[in-house]
Amino acid sequence: MADSPAPARTPLGQLVIRTIAMPADTNASGDVFGGWLMSQMDIGGAILAHQVARCRVTTVAVEAMTFHFPVLVGDTIACFAELRRVGRTSMQIHLEVWVQRHFEATELRVTDGVFTYVALDGTGHPQPVYREGNPRPE
Ligand SMILES: CC(C)(COP(=O)(O)OP(=O)(O)OC[C@H]1O[C@@H](n2cnc3c(N)ncnc32)[C@H](O)[C@@H]1OP(=O)(O)O)[C@@H](O)C(=O)NCCC(=O)NCCS
C-alpha cells in the first residue's frame, strides 16, 4: 500500500494577533528584530492569559524560544496561543508565529516559545487563576 503524505502542520491554538512587519521593526541591517517578534508573542499570550484568569496578568518567564526562519518587512504575521497548563496562580501558554510572505499563499511557522503568566490582584500580588465555580475576582 502506498504511503499517504504526512498531514500538513497547521497552527496550534487560537489566533490572538495579526499584523504586518513594518520598516520601523527592523535593525540596522534591515532584518526584523527578534525582540519585536517576542513582544508580539508576549502581548498575544497575555490576551489569552487575561481571558483565562479574568484579571490583571504579568509575564514571569519565557522559555524554549526558537526562531526557525527570518521575518521580512511586509510579511503578515499571525500569532497563535494555546493554553498548556494552569497552576495555582500561573498559566503556561505555547505561542507560535506564522508568516505569510508578500504575494505567497503558503504560511510558514517562523517562531515558537512557551510563556508563563501570573494572575495578579489589584496590588500586583499573585492571586489564584479564576476557575469555573470559584468566586469571580474583583
Ligand atoms: C510575577 C511575580 C508577581 C511573581 O511573584 P512571586 O513572589 O515570585 O510569586 P510566586 O513565587 O508565588 O510565583 C507565582 C507563580 O509563578 C510561578 N513562577 C515563578 N517564577 C517562575 C519561573 N521562573 N518560571 C515559571 N514559573 C514561575 C510560580 O511557580 C507560581 O506559580 P503557581 O502559583 O501556579 O504555582 C513577580 O515575580 C514579578 O512581579 N515579576 C515581574 C513581572 C514583570 O514585570 N513582567 C514583565 C517583564 S517586563
The ligand as an SDF file (V2000), in Angstrom:
LIG
                    3D

 48 50  0  0  0  0  0  0  0  0999 V2000
    5.3320   37.6090   38.6700 C   0  0  0  0  0  0  0  0  0  0  0  0
    5.5570   37.9710   40.1460 C   0  0  0  0  0  0  0  0  0  0  0  0
    4.3790   38.8140   40.6610 C   0  0  0  0  0  0  0  0  0  0  0  0
    5.5840   36.6280   40.8850 C   0  0  0  0  0  0  0  0  0  0  0  0
    5.8200   36.9510   42.2270 O   0  0  0  0  0  0  0  0  0  0  0  0
    6.4490   35.8390   43.2030 P   0  0  0  0  0  0  0  0  0  0  0  0
    6.5350   36.4090   44.5470 O   0  0  0  0  0  0  0  0  0  0  0  0
    7.6690   35.2690   42.5600 O   0  0  0  0  0  0  0  0  0  0  0  0
    5.3000   34.7660   43.2060 O   0  0  0  0  0  0  0  0  0  0  0  0
    5.3670   33.2070   43.3970 P   0  0  0  0  0  0  0  0  0  0  0  0
    6.7110   32.7170   43.8280 O   0  0  0  0  0  0  0  0  0  0  0  0
    4.1890   32.8710   44.2660 O   0  0  0  0  0  0  0  0  0  0  0  0
    5.1080   32.6520   41.9270 O   0  0  0  0  0  0  0  0  0  0  0  0
    3.8580   32.8440   41.3000 C   0  0  0  0  0  0  0  0  0  0  0  0
    3.6930   31.7910   40.2360 C   0  0  0  0  0  0  0  0  0  0  0  0
    4.6760   31.9980   39.2350 O   0  0  0  0  0  0  0  0  0  0  0  0
    5.4190   30.8060   39.0190 C   0  0  0  0  0  0  0  0  0  0  0  0
    6.7820   31.1650   38.6860 N   0  0  0  0  0  0  0  0  0  0  0  0
    7.6010   31.9800   39.3740 C   0  0  0  0  0  0  0  0  0  0  0  0
    8.7960   32.0590   38.7390 N   0  0  0  0  0  0  0  0  0  0  0  0
    8.6880   31.2980   37.6360 C   0  0  0  0  0  0  0  0  0  0  0  0
    9.5910   30.9710   36.5830 C   0  0  0  0  0  0  0  0  0  0  0  0
   10.8270   31.4580   36.5360 N   0  0  0  0  0  0  0  0  0  0  0  0
    9.1610   30.1440   35.6150 N   0  0  0  0  0  0  0  0  0  0  0  0
    7.9060   29.6340   35.6270 C   0  0  0  0  0  0  0  0  0  0  0  0
    7.0020   29.9080   36.6060 N   0  0  0  0  0  0  0  0  0  0  0  0
    7.4160   30.7260   37.5980 C   0  0  0  0  0  0  0  0  0  0  0  0
    5.3300   30.0550   40.3430 C   0  0  0  0  0  0  0  0  0  0  0  0
    5.5810   28.6590   40.1550 O   0  0  0  0  0  0  0  0  0  0  0  0
    3.9090   30.3580   40.7480 C   0  0  0  0  0  0  0  0  0  0  0  0
    3.0220   29.5370   40.0060 O   0  0  0  0  0  0  0  0  0  0  0  0
    1.8160   28.6840   40.7130 P   0  0  0  0  0  0  0  0  0  0  0  0
    1.1190   29.5750   41.7050 O   0  0  0  0  0  0  0  0  0  0  0  0
    0.9080   28.3100   39.5860 O   0  0  0  0  0  0  0  0  0  0  0  0
    2.4510   27.5000   41.3760 O   0  0  0  0  0  0  0  0  0  0  0  0
    6.8940   38.7490   40.3850 C   0  0  0  0  0  0  0  0  0  0  0  0
    7.9730   37.8650   40.1670 O   0  0  0  0  0  0  0  0  0  0  0  0
    7.0090   39.9240   39.4400 C   0  0  0  0  0  0  0  0  0  0  0  0
    6.3620   40.9530   39.6460 O   0  0  0  0  0  0  0  0  0  0  0  0
    7.8780   39.8070   38.4090 N   0  0  0  0  0  0  0  0  0  0  0  0
    7.9990   40.8490   37.3840 C   0  0  0  0  0  0  0  0  0  0  0  0
    6.9650   40.6140   36.2920 C   0  0  0  0  0  0  0  0  0  0  0  0
    7.1150   41.6170   35.1560 C   0  0  0  0  0  0  0  0  0  0  0  0
    7.3600   42.7780   35.3900 O   0  0  0  0  0  0  0  0  0  0  0  0
    6.9440   41.1310   33.9330 N   0  0  0  0  0  0  0  0  0  0  0  0
    7.1090   41.9370   32.7590 C   0  0  0  0  0  0  0  0  0  0  0  0
    8.5410   41.9560   32.3820 C   0  0  0  0  0  0  0  0  0  0  0  0
    8.9600   43.4550   31.5610 S   0  0  0  0  0  0  0  0  0  0  0  0
  1  2  1  0
  2  3  1  0
  2  4  1  0
  2 36  1  0
  4  5  1  0
  5  6  1  0
  6  7  2  0
  6  8  1  0
  6  9  1  0
  9 10  1  0
 10 11  2  0
 10 12  1  0
 10 13  1  0
 13 14  1  0
 14 15  1  0
 15 16  1  0
 15 30  1  0
 16 17  1  0
 17 18  1  0
 17 28  1  0
 18 19  1  0
 18 27  1  0
 19 20  2  0
 20 21  1  0
 21 22  1  0
 21 27  2  0
 22 23  1  0
 22 24  2  0
 24 25  1  0
 25 26  2  0
 26 27  1  0
 28 29  1  0
 28 30  1  0
 30 31  1  0
 31 32  1  0
 32 33  2  0
 32 34  1  0
 32 35  1  0
 36 37  1  0
 36 38  1  0
 38 39  2  0
 38 40  1  0
 40 41  1  0
 41 42  1  0
 42 43  1  0
 43 44  2  0
 43 45  1  0
 45 46  1  0
 46 47  1  0
 47 48  1  0
M  END
$$$$
